[in-house]
């Protein structure tokens, strides 16, 4: 058992909303299904709502916490857990590959501050070779973008990037009343599982994501106009992609098809 955490006032600059609902906490832990011997990493443990059940299940947990005022309380709260390790720092700058150490892939979890969720996911995708899976609580709108399908309003640059690298599953919604203080928006739990082998690998990933960024820079424009100067309409037709389509209608595979054509043309 852990000690009771000291009182801490949530800080707006860190985007802190502390999870309190026992039912939601249990549901998240069941979704993660941690087991002994796994290498779990929690981003932003806050006051330890998820930390204790994860430690109880896995026996070992490394946490990354930016708010130095929370760290003494976490040390006291989990002093009797020899497998509890704290890293003080910014997860956006953290080298997740360095935690893999013995080669066991990381299982990353966290209730992510809304203001850093997208750049943090991008950062973790860059370390995907070291990551087995990720379970995050995010703003519901972000989860909808991650798990979107081509043709919908939520399909965009983040959707393509995430689904190129991972299988994305939107698990369940978490209401504002599950937190203290209450956020002004709904949250949701998402599972990201990096592909063991990418279904449609790009020859040049940097080129692929430059292409996606350009395509979505003006969503209302057609590919003919959005990609002008990068690829001719006639070349798109050869690739069996109508240049009159808008970027939000293209699948990951179609973006990769265009990028691979451009990579071969260089």
N, C-alpha and C positions, 0 to 999 in steps of 0.2 A: 504493500500500500504506500502511496505517496503522502506527503504532508500537504496541508491545505495551502494554496498559493496566497501570497499577500495581496492586498487590494492594490490594483493598478488602474489608473484612469486611461482609457483608450486615447491614443494620440491621432489627431486628424492627419498630421503630416506623414504618418506611416500607414494611413488607410486602415486603422485597426477597428475590427468588429469581432468581438470574442464570442465564439460558439458556446452556447449554454444548454441547448436542448438535448437531454439524455437519449431520447428516441432517435433523433437525427444522428447523434454521435455513434450509436450502436449500428445504425444502418450504413453509415460510411465505413465503419470498421469491417462489417460483414462484406461490403462490396470489395474492399481491399483484400480481405482474407489473408492477413499476414501469418507466416509460419516460422518456427524456429529455424535458424540458420540462414534466413534471408537477410539481405543488406538493405535495410530501410533508411530512408532519409526524409526528414520532415522539414519543409520550408516554413518559417514563421510559426513556431509552436505556440506563441502567445502565452497563455496561462495554462497550457498543458491539457486542454480538453481532449484532444486526440492522442496526445503523447502517452498518457498512462495506459489506455487499452492497447495501443500499438506495442509498447514495451512489454506488457503482460503477455501478449501473444507471440512476439518474436524474440524477446530477450535481449535484443540489441537495437539501438536506434541512435542515429546521428542527426542532430538538429542544427539548422542555420537560423540565427536570430540577429536582426539588425539593431533592435532596440536594447541598448545596453542596460537600461533600467529593469528590464524583464529577466535578465540573465541570472542575477543573484537569487531571485525567487525560484527560478527553474532549478538551480543547483540545490537549493534547500528542499524543494518539492520532491526531487528524484534522487536524493543523496544515497538512498539504499538500493539503487539500481546500478550495478557495476557496468552494465552494457549501455549506459546513457552517456553520450558524448555531445558537447556543445561546441559549435563553431560560431564565433562572433563575427559577423560580416554581412555584406550585401550579396544576396543570392544572384543578383544580376551580374556580379563580377566573380562569382565563385567558380572554381575549377572542379566541376563534378567528376571529371575523369579521374582526378587524383584520389577520389574516395573509393574507386573500384579496387585498387590495390591488388588483392589476391585473385582478381578476375571474376568474382561473383558480381553479376550485373545489379545495378541499383533499382530499387523500387521507390520512386519519389512520390511524396504526398504533400498536400498543403492546402490551407485556407488562404488563398492568395489575395493580397490587397488589389482592389480593382484597378488602381492607377498604374500597376506594373505588370499585370497579368499577361498581356500580349507580348511585350519584350522579353519577359522571363520565359515564356513558352518557346519563343524563337531561340533564346540562349540555350535552353535545354535540348532543343532539336539538334543543335550543333554538337552536342555530346551524346547523341542518340546511340552510338556504338556501346556506350557504357550503361545504358538504361534499359531495363526490362519492361517497365511500364510506369505510367504516371497517373495518379488520381488527384484531381484538383477540384476545389470549390471555387467557382468563378461567378462573375456576374452572368445571369441567365442569358443575356444578349450575346456575350462572348461565346458561351457554349453553343448557342444556336448557330453562330457563324462558323465555329469549328466543325460542327456536325452537319452543316448544310449540304444540300444536293444541288447540282448544276441546274440553272433555270430559275431558282428562287431568289428573292430579294437579299437573303443572307449570304448567298454564295459570293465569295470575293477572294482577295489575295491571301488572307489568313486561312481560309478553307482549303485552298489549293496547296499552300505550303504544308499545313498540318497533315492533310490526307495523302500527299506525296510521300511523307515520311512515316505516317502512322495509320493504324486503324483507329477511328474515333467513335466512341460510344457515349451518347448523352444518357446518364443513368436516372437521375431524378431531381426534382426541384426542391429547394430549401427556402422556406418563407422567411421574411424579415424578422418575425418574432422569435426565431431560433437564436438570435444574436443579441448581445449587449455591447454598445448601443445598437439600436435597430438601423440597418442600412435603409436607404430610400428605394432600393430596387430588390427584386428577387434574385436569388442565387441558384446555382445548379451544380451537380457533380458530374464531372466528365472523366472518362478513362481514355488515355492515349497509349496505344501499344505499338511501338516501332515495328515496322515490317522486318521480318527476318530476311526476306528478299523482296525488293521493291517490285510491285506488279508491272510498272512501266518506268524503268530507269532512264534518267537523262544522261546524255553523253557529257554535258557540261551543266552542272547544277547552278552555278553562278549565272550563266546565260539564261537558264530557265526562269529563275526568279527575277532577273532583270526584265525579261519578256512579260512575265505576269504583272509586275509592277507597272510597266508601261501600258499594258492592256487595260488594267483597272483604273488608270489615272483619270479617265473620263468614261465612266460606265455607260453613259447614254449613247456614246459614239460606236459606230460599227468597227469591226476589225480592220476593214479597208482604211479607215481614217486613223484609228488609234495606233496601228502598227505601220503607218506610212513612213517610209524611209528605212524600215527594218526588213520588211518582206513585201513583195509585190502581191497584188490580188490574184494574179495568174498562178503564182506559186502556191497560194492557199488552196486554190481550186484543184491543183495537182495533188495536194495532200487530202483532198476530199473534205475540205472545210470551206463553207460558204463565207466569202469575205463580207457579206452583208449581215452576218450574225454579230450579236453583241457579246462582250467577254463573259458575262455572267451565264451564258448558255454553254460554254465550253467545259468539257470534262478535264480532269487531270491528264488523262491519256492524250487528249487532243493538244493541250498545251505542250506536253512533252514531245509530241510529234512535230510541232512547229519548231521547238527549240533544237531538236536533233537535226532537223533539216538545216537550220541556220548554222549549227555547229559543224556540219559536214561541208557547208559552203564556204567556211572561213579558210 
